[in-house]
Amino acid sequence: MSDFQLRVNPGTPEEQVIELEPGSRLKIGRRPEPDANKFLINDPGVSGTHAEVWHDGFYWRITDKGSTNGTSLNGRVLIPGDEYVLRHEDEIAIAHIPIQVWYSSQEETFRLDALNLNERSEDQFRAHTKLPPMPVQELPDHNDE
């Protein structure tokens, strides 16, 4: 199982799970493209190439590719062309199609939120980072017996 999943129509009988590996890119849209890793959504509200999700070596990101009906992240409309970092359980909407972000190793993920940067930057500066296990150091025995 991949560490990162997109769950389309989560919690419904129509749910589809897309597993992505670090370093990969996924276009989302209505129009098929040769030689492209693309998830097709046959819905008139979805643009030919609506959005793209990719791993930049550190974080999973999403960008709206200039779609007609927009992409939202946790209820906020994305600015076309801007990049947004994805967190565990984020809610994406491609037109009206719900997609949930899922990190299977969430228990190892530490979240940093940049707050109050400006009104459109709150979602842009969120980050996930996996922390390595901390080494256990034995304390010296200070028993004076």
KEKE-3310 file (N, C-alpha, C; in steps of 0.2 Angstrom, whole numbers, plus 5000, padded with zeros to 4 digits):
npx = (5004:5002:5010:5002:4986:4972:4956:4942:4925:4923:4918:4907:4897:4903:4916:4933:4950:4965:4981:4997:5014:5029:5037:5029:5017:5000:4988:4972:4956:4944:4948:4956:4974:4988:5002:5001:5000:4984:4969:4953:4938:4922:4913:4903:4906:4919:4935:4945:4959:4960:4966:4981:4991:5005:5022:5035:5047:5048:5035:5017:5008:4995:4988:4977:4973:4969:4955:4938:4927:4933:4944:4944:4950:4948:4936:4940:4943:4955:4968:4971:4985:4993:5002:4998:5001:4997:4988:4985:4969:4964:4951:4947:4939:4935:4927:4912:4915:4920:4935:4946:4961:4973:4985:4994:5003:5001:5002:5016:5018:5021:5014:5016:5009:5008:5003:4992:4999:4995:4979:4977:4987:4986:4983:4993:5006:5007:5014:5020:5030:5041:5047:5062:5065:5068:5084:5086:5093:5103:5102:5116:5119:5117:5119:5124:5129)
npy = (4994:5011:5026:5037:5043:5046:5048:5046:5052:5048:5036:5032:5020:5022:5025:5027:5023:5030:5027:5034:5036:5043:5056:5055:5061:5066:5070:5077:5076:5078:5075:5063:5060:5056:5047:5052:5052:5050:5054:5051:5060:5059:5070:5084:5096:5096:5101:5099:5097:5098:5099:5096:5084:5081:5075:5084:5079:5082:5086:5082:5090:5101:5109:5120:5119:5130:5128:5128:5127:5128:5122:5117:5117:5111:5119:5131:5141:5137:5147:5148:5140:5142:5134:5122:5114:5097:5090:5077:5070:5081:5090:5090:5097:5094:5103:5098:5086:5076:5073:5065:5067:5056:5050:5036:5033:5042:5042:5044:5057:5074:5090:5106:5122:5137:5152:5166:5173:5179:5183:5174:5164:5155:5141:5138:5137:5126:5111:5095:5084:5070:5064:5058:5043:5046:5044:5034:5038:5032:5037:5042:5032:5039:5034:5035:5025)
npz = (5000:4996:5004:5001:4997:4986:4989:4980:4980:4994:5006:5000:4990:4977:4979:4975:4976:4974:4973:4976:4972:4980:4971:4960:4947:4945:4934:4934:4926:4913:4900:4890:4889:4880:4886:4898:4916:4922:4930:4925:4925:4921:4919:4916:4923:4925:4920:4905:4908:4923:4937:4945:4954:4964:4969:4977:4981:4994:4999:4996:4983:4976:4962:4953:4937:4929:4928:4923:4932:4944:4958:4975:4991:5007:5007:5002:4988:4976:4969:4952:4946:4957:4970:4982:4998:5003:5016:5028:5027:5021:5012:4995:4982:4966:4954:4958:4964:4977:4985:4996:5005:5010:5021:5024:5034:5044:5058:5059:5055:5057:5059:5053:5054:5046:5052:5050:5039:5027:5020:5009:5010:5020:5018:5009:5015:5023:5030:5029:5038:5040:5055:5060:5071:5088:5095:5109:5124:5137:5154:5165:5179:5195:5207:5224:5232)
capx = (5000:5006:5009:4998:4980:4967:4950:4937:4919:4925:4912:4901:4898:4906:4923:4939:4956:4971:4988:5003:5021:5033:5040:5024:5012:4994:4983:4965:4952:4939:4950:4962:4980:4993:5008:5001:4996:4979:4963:4948:4932:4918:4908:4903:4909:4926:4938:4949:4964:4957:4970:4987:4994:5012:5026:5040:5053:5046:5028:5012:5005:4990:4987:4972:4976:4965:4949:4932:4923:4937:4946:4944:4954:4945:4931:4943:4944:4962:4970:4974:4992:4997:5004:4996:5003:4991:4989:4981:4962:4962:4946:4948:4933:4936:4920:4908:4917:4924:4941:4950:4968:4975:4992:4993:5008:4999:5005:5023:5018:5021:5011:5017:5005:5010:4997:4992:5004:4990:4972:4977:4992:4986:4984:4999:5012:5006:5019:5021:5037:5042:5052:5065:5064:5073:5088:5086:5100:5103:5105:5120:5117:5120:5118:5130:5129)
capy = (5000:5017:5030:5043:5041:5051:5044:5050:5050:5044:5034:5030:5014:5024:5027:5025:5025:5031:5027:5037:5035:5049:5057:5054:5066:5064:5075:5075:5080:5075:5073:5058:5062:5050:5047:5056:5048:5055:5051:5054:5061:5060:5075:5091:5101:5095:5103:5094:5095:5102:5100:5091:5082:5079:5075:5088:5077:5083:5086:5082:5097:5102:5115:5121:5121:5135:5125:5133:5127:5128:5117:5119:5114:5112:5124:5137:5140:5138:5152:5144:5141:5142:5127:5121:5108:5093:5087:5071:5071:5087:5089:5093:5097:5095:5105:5096:5079:5076:5069:5066:5066:5051:5048:5030:5033:5048:5042:5047:5064:5080:5095:5113:5127:5144:5155:5173:5176:5184:5180:5168:5160:5150:5134:5137:5136:5120:5107:5088:5081:5064:5065:5051:5041:5049:5039:5033:5038:5030:5042:5039:5031:5043:5031:5036:5019)
capz = (5000:4996:5009:5000:4993:4985:4989:4976:4983:5000:5011:4996:4986:4971:4981:4971:4979:4969:4977:4972:4975:4980:4964:4954:4946:4943:4932:4935:4922:4909:4893:4890:4887:4879:4889:4905:4922:4922:4933:4921:4928:4915:4922:4913:4927:4926:4914:4901:4913:4929:4942:4945:4961:4963:4975:4975:4984:5001:5000:4990:4982:4971:4958:4949:4930:4926:4926:4922:4938:4950:4963:4982:4997:5013:5006:5000:4981:4974:4964:4947:4945:4964:4973:4989:5001:5005:5023:5029:5028:5018:5007:4989:4977:4958:4953:4964:4965:4983:4985:5002:5005:5015:5022:5028:5039:5048:5065:5059:5052:5061:5055:5055:5051:5046:5053:5050:5035:5024:5019:5004:5011:5026:5015:5005:5019:5027:5028:5032:5038:5044:5059:5062:5078:5092:5099:5117:5128:5144:5158:5169:5186:5200:5214:5228:5237)
cpx = (5004:5005:5004:4992:4976:4961:4944:4930:4919:4918:4906:4902:4902:4914:4928:4945:4961:4977:4993:5009:5025:5037:5035:5020:5006:4990:4976:4961:4948:4942:4956:4968:4985:4999:5007:4997:4990:4973:4957:4942:4927:4912:4908:4906:4916:4930:4943:4955:4963:4962:4976:4989:5000:5016:5032:5047:5052:5039:5023:5009:4999:4990:4981:4975:4972:4958:4943:4928:4927:4939:4946:4948:4951:4940:4934:4945:4952:4963:4973:4981:4996:4997:5001:4998:4997:4993:4984:4974:4960:4956:4947:4941:4935:4929:4916:4910:4922:4930:4945:4957:4970:4982:4991:4998:5007:5002:5012:5023:5017:5019:5013:5012:5007:5004:4998:4997:5000:4984:4972:4982:4992:4987:4990:5006:5011:5011:5018:5028:5038:5048:5055:5064:5070:5077:5086:5092:5099:5106:5110:5117:5121:5119:5124:5131:5136)
cpy = (5006:5022:5036:5041:5047:5047:5048:5047:5046:5042:5032:5024:5016:5026:5023:5027:5025:5031:5030:5036:5041:5050:5057:5060:5063:5070:5072:5079:5075:5072:5069:5061:5057:5052:5051:5051:5053:5051:5055:5054:5063:5064:5081:5097:5101:5097:5098:5092:5100:5104:5095:5090:5079:5079:5079:5085:5077:5082:5085:5088:5096:5109:5115:5123:5126:5133:5130:5133:5127:5122:5120:5115:5116:5118:5130:5136:5142:5143:5148:5145:5141:5135:5127:5114:5104:5090:5081:5073:5078:5085:5093:5092:5099:5096:5103:5089:5079:5071:5070:5063:5061:5049:5041:5029:5040:5048:5044:5054:5069:5086:5102:5117:5134:5148:5163:5176:5181:5180:5174:5163:5155:5143:5133:5135:5131:5115:5100:5087:5075:5065:5058:5049:5044:5044:5039:5033:5036:5035:5039:5038:5035:5041:5032:5030:5016)
cpz = (5000:5002:5008:4995:4992:4985:4986:4979:4989:5004:5007:4992:4979:4973:4977:4975:4974:4974:4972:4976:4975:4973:4958:4953:4943:4940:4933:4930:4918:4902:4894:4887:4886:4883:4896:4910:4923:4925:4929:4925:4923:4918:4918:4917:4928:4919:4911:4906:4918:4934:4941:4953:4960:4969:4973:4978:4992:5003:4994:4990:4977:4968:4954:4942:4926:4924:4926:4929:4945:4954:4970:4986:5003:5013:5003:4992:4980:4969:4959:4946:4951:4966:4980:4992:5004:5012:5023:5031:5025:5013:5001:4985:4970:4956:4959:4967:4972:4983:4992:5002:5011:5015:5026:5034:5043:5055:5065:5057:5057:5057:5058:5051:5051:5046:5052:5045:5030:5022:5014:5006:5016:5023:5011:5009:5024:5025:5032:5032:5042:5048:5060:5069:5082:5095:5106:5120:5135:5149:5163:5176:5191:5207:5218:5233:5236)
residu = (MET:SER:ASP:PHE:GLN:LEU:ARG:VAL:ASN:PRO:GLY:THR:PRO:GLU:GLU:GLN:VAL:ILE:GLU:LEU:GLU:PRO:GLY:SER:ARG:LEU:LYS:ILE:GLY:ARG:ARG:PRO:GLU:PRO:ASP:ALA:ASN:LYS:PHE:LEU:ILE:ASN:ASP:PRO:GLY:VAL:SER:GLY:THR:HIS:ALA:GLU:VAL:TRP:HIS:ASP:GLY:PHE:TYR:TRP:ARG:ILE:THR:ASP:LYS:GLY:SER:THR:ASN:GLY:THR:SER:LEU:ASN:GLY:ARG:VAL:LEU:ILE:PRO:GLY:ASP:GLU:TYR:VAL:LEU:ARG:HIS:GLU:ASP:GLU:ILE:ALA:ILE:ALA:HIS:ILE:PRO:ILE:GLN:VAL:TRP:TYR:SER:SER:GLN:GLU:GLU:THR:PHE:ARG:LEU:ASP:ALA:LEU:ASN:LEU:ASN:GLU:ARG:SER:GLU:ASP:GLN:PHE:ARG:ALA:HIS:THR:LYS:LEU:PRO:PRO:MET:PRO:VAL:GLN:GLU:LEU:PRO:ASP:HIS:ASN:ASP:GLU)
# end
